[in-house]
Amino acid sequence: MSNRSNRVLVPEAKEALNKFKLEAAHEVGTPLSEGYNGDLTSRQNGSVGGQMVKKMVQDYENKLSGK
C-alpha cells in the first residue's frame, strides 16, 4: 500500500498550487521550471517550500486581522 503525502487534496486547485510554487521559486531565486527539477539541491527545494509556507501564514494572519 502506497502512502503518498504529496497528493493534492482538492484536485481543482492543482494548477493554482503549481503557479504558487513557481512564484515562490522566483521570489527566492530558485530556477524551478515545470516538469523535471531533479537537478535542484535540497536547499533550493526547501527554500521554495519555506517561502510558500511563509506566504500562506502571512495570508492567514492578514485574514485574521481583517486586512
C-alpha positions, 0 to 999 in steps of 0.5 A: 500500500502506497502512502503518498503525502504529496497528493493534492487534496482538492484536485481543482486547485492543482494548477493554482498550487503549481503557479504558487510554487513557481512564484515562490521559486522566483521570489527566492531565486530558485530556477524551478521550471515545470516538469523535471527539477531533479537537478535542484539541491535540497536547499533550493527545494526547501527554500521554495517550500519555506517561502510558500509556507511563509506566504500562506501564514502571512495570508492567514494572519492578514485574514485574521486581522481583517486586512 
